Amino acid sequence: MKKVKKLLGKLIGLVYEVNTKKDTDIFIDYSPHINGMAIKIYKHGWNDECEGGQYLKSDGKLSDDYETIVVNTDNLQRVINTVKGYL
């Protein structure tokens, strides 16, 4: 549990850093009742009229299809490594 909490904190920090320093916008939707999250990435930024953000999958790849990622240490580490690539 402590490791998951630490990784979630690291992920939030990285997403904040990407969103404030780069043109990319990343949204995280955490659902504690199912211990899952969905992450949507807009490589060229988000605005009211933009379309085409993609969802991050548990394997670290992007998809147009919504996917809930189970929150565990392996999935979080893969997601963190992917998000680091946007810095």
VENJO-V400797 format. One record per helix or strand. SS is the DSSP state (H for helix, E for strand). FROM is the first residue (numbers start at 1). LEN is the number of residues. If there is no record, write none. Layout:
# VENJO-V400797
ss->SS from->FROM len->LEN
ss->SS from->FROM len->LEN
This chain:
# VENJO-V400797
ss->H from->2 len->20
ss->E from->25 len->7
ss->E from->36 len->7
ss->E from->54 len->3
ss->E from->62 len->2
ss->E from->69 len->2
ss->H from->73 len->12
